[in-house]
Amino acid sequence: MSELAAVDPAGATTRYLLVRDRPLRIVTTSAEAGGLVSETFCPPGMLGVTETSHASEPDLTVVDLTRDPAEIHELLHEVAATAVRGEYELTRHYRLPRFDGDACTVFTLQDVNSDEVAALIRTEGRITLVRPRSGLGDRWLTRIIRDVATRIAKAEGSLILHSSAFVHDGGAYLVIGDSGAGKSTTAIALARLLPSSGWMGNDRMHLDQRGSGYQVTACPLPLAINKGSLDVMGVTDFGSWPVRAGFPPPESDWDRFQGEDKLKLSSQEVSRYLGVRVVPDAPLAGVILPRVDLTAGYSLEPATLDHAAEVMKRNCFSLDDNLYGEDWLNVPVRRRAAPPSIDAFLEHLTKLPVLRCCVGSAGDVAKLADEFQGAVRK
């Protein structure tokens, strides 16, 4: 245990990341895991993560080790015999065993949808992943980096909204709404159709006050989209895409418009297959509150401040992000600040275009792209 938690593995690749100017040292023997990190935080700046050549005193070192499943179970069995057993919240409302010892704490890692087990050893300034060599195991390194970056952003005062976003003429437009409202569809569709545009990201955006405005930074979660949304955008060639995550299985409901099973595309795959530029951050320029409905008529109109406030207060993750549980990694933070209040953010929005729309077909999306440009120029 002590050797695993203190010694870098032979033949490992070492790289350095800056997370909102906090240096992280990443060590892995897995080309697949390293490649997934590169693909996830691409382009540089996603979640404030960029690569740097060297950091002499990193705030945190993350070591990624691959072992046979039997060895991982043996490690957890041995530590359970000598340490104090407890629980921790890996993600919201999902608890797993932890073992607190004199020199380290060991956490059981298990995805909610899998029986595969990994372990994480936490010591001062160092996190050691011990996990199987598998597609699921490769994702733990990226997940830990994303968790660290999110917790630093939250601690430093980022306002986090349940939102997709796209860029038009250099400005970021948040697409905010409840689950199923059509955030991803609206954002990616407009990114494809508008000139001087780009896609920022899916599901949550981080906003930081910069002078008199806000800077929007994308969180690099996969774009999760179903066939109905691709149909609305007029995309028909998806069958030939060799996507990393694979297509939902035949028994899934991803071919339904409101299906829960979705195709997941990384930022690079969004750029490659949907033909859009991906932008990691941009100054806030406006907000759209979408509704994608196959049975309703098309509309685009200014949103009332009361309606915008109602939607945003339901979709603010600054205090209680449903993707993250407790800070079990003890992420080191040098400075802390409270996020802007929703009321302060809404007051700022009175200076910007705040629109609501309803679309239900590829023709509606094309009309939205055309009318949106006129609406934001007013």
C-alpha positions as CSV (number, residue, x, y, z in Angstrom):
1,M,0.0,0.0,0.0
2,S,2.7,2.5,1.0
3,E,4.7,1.8,-2.2
4,L,1.6,2.2,-4.4
5,A,0.8,5.5,-2.8
6,A,4.3,7.0,-2.9
7,V,6.3,5.7,-5.9
8,D,5.6,6.6,-9.5
9,P,5.3,3.5,-11.7
10,A,8.1,2.5,-14.0
11,G,7.6,3.6,-17.6
12,A,4.9,6.1,-16.7
13,T,4.1,9.3,-18.7
14,T,4.1,12.5,-16.7
15,R,2.3,15.6,-17.8
16,Y,1.4,18.9,-16.1
17,L,-2.0,20.6,-16.2
18,L,-3.0,24.1,-15.0
19,V,-6.5,24.2,-13.5
20,R,-7.5,27.9,-13.2
21,D,-3.7,28.5,-12.7
22,R,-3.4,25.7,-10.1
23,P,-0.7,23.2,-11.2
24,L,-1.6,19.4,-11.3
25,R,0.9,16.6,-12.0
26,I,-0.6,13.7,-13.9
27,V,1.2,10.3,-14.0
28,T,-0.2,7.3,-16.0
29,T,1.0,4.2,-17.7
30,S,-2.1,4.0,-19.8
31,A,-2.0,5.5,-23.3
32,E,-5.8,5.2,-23.5
33,A,-6.4,7.1,-20.3
34,G,-3.9,9.8,-21.3
35,G,-5.5,10.1,-24.7
36,L,-8.9,10.5,-23.1
37,V,-7.6,13.3,-21.0
38,S,-6.3,15.1,-24.1
39,E,-9.6,14.5,-26.0
40,T,-11.8,15.6,-23.1
41,F,-10.0,18.9,-22.2
42,C,-9.9,20.0,-25.8
43,P,-9.6,22.7,-27.0
44,P,-7.5,24.0,-24.1
45,G,-9.4,26.0,-21.6
46,M,-12.3,23.6,-21.1
47,L,-13.2,23.9,-17.4
48,G,-10.2,26.2,-17.1
49,V,-7.8,23.3,-17.8
50,T,-4.7,23.8,-20.0
51,E,-1.5,21.9,-20.4
52,T,1.8,23.3,-19.3
53,S,5.4,22.1,-19.8
54,H,6.4,21.8,-16.1
55,A,5.3,22.7,-12.6
56,S,8.0,22.4,-9.9
57,E,5.6,22.4,-7.0
58,P,2.2,21.0,-8.1
59,D,-0.7,21.5,-5.8
60,L,-1.7,17.9,-6.4
61,T,-0.3,14.7,-8.0
62,V,-2.7,12.2,-9.6
63,V,-1.2,8.8,-10.3
64,D,-3.2,6.3,-12.5
65,L,-2.3,2.6,-12.0
66,T,-3.7,-0.4,-13.7
67,R,-4.0,-3.7,-11.9
68,D,-5.8,-7.0,-12.3
69,P,-9.3,-7.0,-10.7
70,A,-8.2,-9.7,-8.2
71,E,-5.4,-7.5,-6.9
72,I,-7.8,-4.6,-6.4
73,H,-10.2,-6.7,-4.4
74,E,-7.3,-8.0,-2.4
75,L,-6.1,-4.4,-1.7
76,L,-9.6,-3.4,-0.5
77,H,-9.9,-6.6,1.6
78,E,-6.5,-5.9,3.3
79,V,-7.3,-2.3,4.1
80,A,-10.7,-3.2,5.5
81,A,-9.1,-5.5,8.1
82,T,-6.9,-2.7,9.6
83,A,-8.7,0.7,8.9
84,V,-11.9,2.3,10.1
85,R,-14.7,1.7,7.7
86,G,-17.1,4.5,6.7
87,E,-18.9,5.8,3.7
88,Y,-18.6,8.8,1.3
89,E,-20.8,10.3,-1.3
90,L,-19.1,9.8,-4.7
91,T,-21.9,11.6,-6.6
92,R,-25.1,13.1,-5.3
93,H,-27.0,10.4,-3.3
94,Y,-24.6,7.6,-4.3
95,R,-22.6,6.3,-1.4
96,L,-19.6,3.9,-1.4
97,P,-17.3,2.4,1.3
98,R,-14.2,4.3,2.5
99,F,-11.4,3.1,4.9
100,D,-9.6,5.6,7.1
101,G,-6.1,4.6,8.2
102,D,-3.2,6.3,10.0
103,A,-1.3,7.2,6.8
104,C,-4.0,7.3,4.1
105,T,-7.6,6.9,3.2
106,V,-8.8,4.4,0.7
107,F,-12.0,4.9,-1.3
108,T,-13.9,2.2,-3.2
109,L,-14.7,3.5,-6.8
110,Q,-17.6,2.0,-8.7
111,D,-19.7,3.5,-11.4
112,V,-23.4,3.4,-10.6
113,N,-24.1,1.4,-13.8
114,S,-21.3,-1.2,-13.5
115,D,-20.0,-4.0,-11.2
116,E,-16.3,-3.1,-12.0
117,V,-14.5,-2.0,-8.9
118,A,-11.5,0.3,-8.5
119,A,-9.8,2.0,-5.6
120,L,-8.4,5.4,-4.8
121,I,-5.6,6.0,-2.2
122,R,-5.5,9.6,-0.8
123,T,-2.4,10.8,0.9
124,E,-1.1,14.3,1.5
125,G,-0.9,16.1,-1.9
126,R,-1.3,12.8,-3.8
127,I,-4.1,10.8,-5.3
128,T,-3.4,7.2,-6.5
129,L,-6.0,5.5,-8.7
130,V,-5.8,1.7,-8.8
131,R,-8.2,0.4,-11.4
132,P,-8.7,-2.3,-14.0
133,R,-7.4,-1.8,-17.5
134,S,-10.7,-1.3,-19.3
135,G,-12.7,1.3,-21.1
136,L,-14.5,2.2,-17.9
137,G,-11.3,2.2,-15.9
138,D,-9.7,4.6,-18.4
139,R,-12.4,7.2,-17.7
140,W,-11.6,7.5,-14.0
141,L,-8.5,9.7,-14.6
142,T,-10.5,12.2,-16.6
143,R,-13.3,12.0,-14.1
144,I,-11.0,12.9,-11.2
145,I,-9.4,15.8,-13.1
146,R,-12.9,17.1,-13.9
147,D,-13.9,16.7,-10.2
148,V,-10.8,18.6,-9.1
149,A,-11.4,21.4,-11.6
150,T,-15.1,21.8,-10.7
151,R,-14.4,22.0,-7.0
152,I,-11.7,24.7,-7.5
153,A,-14.1,26.7,-9.7
154,K,-16.9,26.4,-7.1
155,A,-14.7,27.3,-4.2
156,E,-13.4,30.4,-6.1
157,G,-16.9,31.7,-6.7
158,S,-18.1,30.4,-10.1
159,L,-21.8,30.6,-10.7
160,I,-22.7,27.2,-12.2
161,L,-25.9,26.9,-14.3
162,H,-27.6,23.8,-15.7
163,S,-27.0,25.0,-19.3
164,S,-25.7,24.3,-22.7
165,A,-24.1,27.2,-24.7
166,F,-23.0,28.3,-28.1
167,V,-21.0,31.2,-29.4
168,H,-22.1,33.8,-32.0
169,D,-19.9,36.7,-33.1
170,G,-17.5,36.1,-30.2
171,G,-20.2,36.1,-27.4
172,A,-21.5,33.1,-25.4
173,Y,-25.3,32.5,-25.3
174,L,-26.4,30.3,-22.5
175,V,-29.2,27.9,-23.3
176,I,-30.8,27.2,-20.0
177,G,-33.7,24.9,-19.1
178,D,-34.9,21.9,-17.2
179,S,-33.9,18.4,-18.2
180,G,-35.7,17.5,-21.5
181,A,-36.3,21.2,-22.5
182,G,-34.0,20.9,-25.5
183,K,-30.9,22.7,-24.3
184,S,-28.4,20.5,-26.2
185,T,-30.5,20.4,-29.4
186,T,-30.9,24.1,-29.5
187,A,-27.3,25.0,-28.7
188,I,-25.7,22.5,-31.1
189,A,-28.2,23.4,-33.9
190,L,-27.5,27.1,-33.7
191,A,-23.8,26.5,-33.5
192,R,-24.1,24.5,-36.8
193,L,-26.3,27.1,-38.6
194,L,-25.1,30.5,-37.5
195,P,-22.2,32.3,-39.1
196,S,-19.2,33.1,-36.9
197,S,-20.4,30.5,-34.4
198,G,-19.2,27.7,-32.2
199,W,-20.4,25.2,-29.6
200,M,-19.3,25.5,-26.0
201,G,-20.5,22.5,-24.1
202,N,-23.3,20.5,-22.6
203,D,-25.2,20.4,-19.3
204,R,-23.4,23.0,-17.1
205,M,-21.6,26.2,-17.6
206,H,-19.3,28.1,-15.2
207,L,-19.6,31.9,-15.1
208,D,-17.1,34.2,-13.4
209,Q,-17.5,38.0,-13.0
210,R,-15.0,39.8,-15.2
211,G,-15.2,43.6,-14.8
212,S,-18.8,44.7,-15.6
213,G,-19.7,41.3,-17.3
214,Y,-19.4,37.6,-17.0
215,Q,-16.9,35.1,-18.6
216,V,-18.5,31.7,-19.5
217,T,-16.4,28.6,-19.3
218,A,-17.5,25.2,-20.6
219,C,-17.5,22.0,-18.5
220,P,-16.3,19.2,-20.8
221,L,-19.1,16.7,-20.4
222,P,-20.1,14.7,-23.5
223,L,-22.9,16.0,-25.7
224,A,-25.8,13.6,-24.9
225,I,-28.2,13.5,-27.7
226,N,-30.9,11.2,-29.1
227,K,-32.0,10.4,-32.6
228,G,-35.0,12.7,-32.4
229,S,-32.7,15.7,-31.8
230,L,-30.5,14.7,-34.7
231,D,-33.7,14.5,-36.9
232,V,-34.7,18.0,-35.8
233,M,-31.3,19.2,-36.9
234,G,-31.5,17.4,-40.2
235,V,-28.5,15.1,-39.4
236,T,-28.9,11.7,-41.1
237,D,-25.4,10.3,-41.6
238,F,-24.7,9.3,-38.0
239,G,-24.8,5.6,-38.7
240,S,-21.2,5.8,-40.1
241,W,-19.7,7.6,-37.1
242,P,-17.1,5.5,-35.2
243,V,-17.8,7.2,-31.8
244,R,-15.6,6.3,-28.8
245,A,-18.5,5.6,-26.5
246,G,-20.4,3.5,-29.1
247,F,-24.1,3.7,-30.0
248,P,-26.9,2.9,-27.6
249,P,-27.8,-0.8,-27.9
250,P,-30.8,-2.0,-30.0
251,E,-33.0,-2.4,-26.9
252,S,-32.5,1.3,-25.9
253,D,-35.0,4.1,-26.5
254,W,-32.5,6.5,-28.0
255,D,-34.5,6.6,-31.3
256,R,-37.5,8.2,-29.4
257,F,-37.6,12.0,-29.3
258,Q,-37.7,12.1,-25.5
259,G,-35.7,8.8,-25.0
260,E,-33.5,8.5,-21.9
261,D,-30.7,6.6,-23.7
262,K,-28.6,8.9,-25.7
263,L,-25.6,9.0,-28.0
264,K,-22.6,10.6,-26.3
265,L,-20.1,12.6,-28.2
266,S,-16.9,14.2,-26.9
267,S,-16.0,17.8,-27.8
268,Q,-13.6,16.5,-30.5
269,E,-16.4,14.2,-31.9
270,V,-18.8,17.1,-31.9
271,S,-16.4,19.1,-34.1
272,R,-15.6,16.1,-36.3
273,Y,-19.1,14.7,-37.0
274,L,-21.3,17.7,-36.6
275,G,-18.9,20.1,-38.2
276,V,-18.8,22.9,-35.6
277,R,-16.0,24.7,-33.9
278,V,-15.7,24.1,-30.2
279,V,-15.0,27.2,-28.0
280,P,-13.9,26.7,-24.4
281,D,-14.8,30.1,-23.1
282,A,-16.3,33.5,-24.2
283,P,-17.9,36.6,-22.6
284,L,-21.6,36.3,-21.9
285,A,-23.7,37.9,-24.6
286,G,-27.3,36.6,-23.9
287,V,-29.6,33.8,-22.9
288,I,-32.1,31.5,-24.6
289,L,-34.8,29.6,-22.7
290,P,-35.7,26.7,-25.1
291,R,-38.5,24.3,-25.7
292,V,-38.2,21.5,-28.3
293,D,-41.7,20.1,-29.0
294,L,-42.7,18.2,-32.1
295,T,-46.4,19.1,-31.6
296,A,-46.2,22.8,-30.8
297,G,-45.8,25.7,-33.2
298,Y,-42.6,27.7,-33.8
299,S,-42.0,30.8,-31.7
300,L,-39.2,33.2,-30.8
301,E,-39.9,36.1,-28.4
302,P,-38.3,38.1,-25.6
303,A,-38.6,36.3,-22.2
304,T,-39.9,38.1,-19.2
305,L,-37.5,38.6,-16.3
306,D,-39.9,36.6,-14.1
307,H,-39.9,33.6,-16.4
308,A,-36.1,33.8,-16.7
309,A,-35.7,34.0,-12.9
310,E,-38.0,31.0,-12.4
311,V,-36.0,28.8,-14.9
312,M,-32.6,29.9,-13.6
313,K,-33.4,29.4,-9.9
314,R,-34.4,25.8,-10.7
315,N,-31.2,25.3,-12.7
316,C,-28.5,26.8,-10.5
317,F,-25.8,24.3,-9.4
318,S,-23.5,26.7,-7.5
319,L,-24.5,25.4,-4.1
320,D,-25.7,21.9,-4.8
321,D,-24.4,20.4,-8.1
322,N,-26.3,17.1,-8.6
323,L,-23.2,15.6,-10.3
324,Y,-21.0,15.9,-7.3
325,G,-21.2,14.6,-3.7
326,E,-19.0,15.6,-0.9
327,D,-15.4,16.9,-1.4
328,W,-13.9,13.5,-0.6
329,L,-10.7,14.3,-2.6
330,N,-9.9,17.2,-0.3
331,V,-9.1,19.4,-3.3
332,P,-6.6,22.1,-2.3
333,V,-7.9,25.6,-2.8
334,R,-5.8,28.8,-2.3
335,R,-8.6,31.4,-2.5
336,R,-12.3,31.2,-1.7
337,A,-15.2,33.5,-2.8
338,A,-18.9,33.3,-2.8
339,P,-20.6,33.0,-6.2
340,P,-22.7,35.9,-7.5
341,S,-26.3,35.7,-6.5
342,I,-29.0,34.7,-9.0
343,D,-30.6,38.1,-8.4
344,A,-27.3,39.9,-9.2
345,F,-27.0,37.8,-12.3
346,L,-30.6,38.5,-13.4
347,E,-30.0,42.2,-12.9
348,H,-27.1,41.9,-15.3
349,L,-29.3,40.1,-17.8
350,T,-31.5,43.2,-18.2
351,K,-28.7,44.6,-20.3
352,L,-28.6,41.6,-22.6
353,P,-30.9,39.7,-25.0
354,V,-33.0,37.1,-23.1
355,L,-35.1,35.1,-25.5
356,R,-37.5,32.1,-25.3
357,C,-38.1,29.8,-28.2
358,C,-40.0,26.7,-29.3
359,V,-38.9,24.5,-32.2
360,G,-40.1,21.1,-33.5
361,S,-38.5,20.5,-36.9
362,A,-35.5,21.1,-39.0
363,G,-37.4,23.9,-40.7
364,D,-38.1,25.5,-37.3
365,V,-34.4,25.3,-36.4
366,A,-33.4,27.1,-39.7
367,K,-36.0,29.8,-39.0
368,L,-34.7,30.2,-35.4
369,A,-31.2,30.7,-36.7
370,D,-32.3,33.3,-39.1
371,E,-34.5,35.2,-36.7
372,F,-32.1,34.9,-33.8
373,Q,-29.6,37.1,-35.6
374,G,-32.1,39.9,-35.9
375,A,-33.3,39.5,-32.4
376,V,-29.8,39.9,-30.8
377,R,-29.0,42.9,-33.0
378,K,-32.0,44.9,-31.7
